[in-house]
Amino acid sequence: MVSSSDDMPLAGRRILVVEDDGLLAYALVNLLESVGALCVGPFATMIEALEGMTRFDAVDAAILDVGLGEQTSYPLAEALQTTGIPFLFLTGTDRFSLPPQFERTGHLLKPHTDDQLVQELMKLPRS
């Protein structure tokens, strides 16, 4: 595990989780909660994520898988950029395949370690 109960680097941060693979989504939520984050989701589609976001007062950051079945998460990423909510792509898609407007977006390739993900999330600015 990434941390002990005394070490909560993401304590209280509300993190939107968008991942269409159920096992990976479950693992992400478990990891995030173990380091103090409050998960919004997980959501398997962009539409579910957008609807889910409207039911919560605030989201501090987001983790987006690029490929969501037949869709991509790019429209959601654009919405997050517009609202100033930091996010990172957690995906099998390499950085060079992302559209140019996301060239400075956080990016972590699958597979990754728990520590790598926590470190990437800690780099995101607080919204």
N, C-alpha and C positions, 0 to 999 in steps of 0.2 A: 504494500500500500504506500501511497505517496507520503502520507503524513500520519502523525499520531493525533490523538484527540486534542492535544494542546496546540497543534500547529494547523491553523485554518487560514491559509493564505488568501482564500476567496470568500472569507466570511461575509455573509449578508449580500453578496452580489447576486442579482437576479440574472440568470443566463438562459437565453432562449436556445433550445436545442432542436435542430432540424436535421433529421437523419432518417432515411427510409429503410435501413436495415434494422429490424427489431432487436436483434442481439447486440449490435453495436450501440443502438440508442439506449438500451438498458444498461450497458456497461458505462456509457458516458454519464448517465444520470447517477449511477452509483458512485463513480469517481468524483463527480462534481459535488455531490452531497457530502462525501467523505472529507472534502477540503473546505466545507462550510458554505458552498454556493446554494442558492435557492433556484431550482430548475423550473423553467417555464417550458412545458412540453414533457416529453419529446413529441415532435410532430413529424409525420412522414411525407407531407406534401406542402408545397408553398402556400396553398390556399388555407390549409389547416393552421399553418404558422401565422399567417396574417390575421385570421379570425381569432386565434389564441392570444395574439398580442393585444387585441382590442379589449380583451377581458381583464387585463392587468393594468395597474396604474403606470408601471415603469418596467423597462427592461434595461439592464446596465450594459449588457454585451450579448453577443450571439455567436453560436457555432453553427456553421452551415456546411452541409454536404453539397457539393455542386450538382451531382446527378441525383435526381429524385424521380425515379421511374422514367416516364416519358418527358419529364420537365427538367429544367435546371432551376437552381435557386437564384439566378441572376436578378430577376425582377425584385425579389425580396431583398437581395443585397443592395440594389439601387435605392429601395425604400429606406433601408437602414442608413445608407450614406446620407440621404436627404435629411433624415431626422437627427443625424449626428450620433447614432448609436454605433459604437465600435463592434466589429465582428471579425471573425477569422473563418477561412475556409478550411475544413477538415475533410480531405478528399483524396482520391486516387488520381486526380487530375493534376498534372504538373503546373507550376506557376506560369510557364511560358504559353500554356494553352488558355489562360484566363483572358477575358476581354481587357483592353488597355485601361479602362477606368478602374480596374481593380489591381493595378500593378503595385500599389503600395499597401494593399490589404494584407493582413496577417494570413499566413498560409502554412498548413502542416500536412504533409503527405501521410496517407495510410500505408502501411502500418506505422504506428508511433508508440512511444512509451507514455505511461501516465505522467511521468515527470515532464516530458517534453510538452504535453498539452497544458499542464498547469503553468509551466513557465511562459508559454505563448499567451495564455489568458492573462497572466499577470502583466505582460507588456502592453496590453490594451489600455488605452486611456479610460479613466472613469468618466462616464457620461453625466 
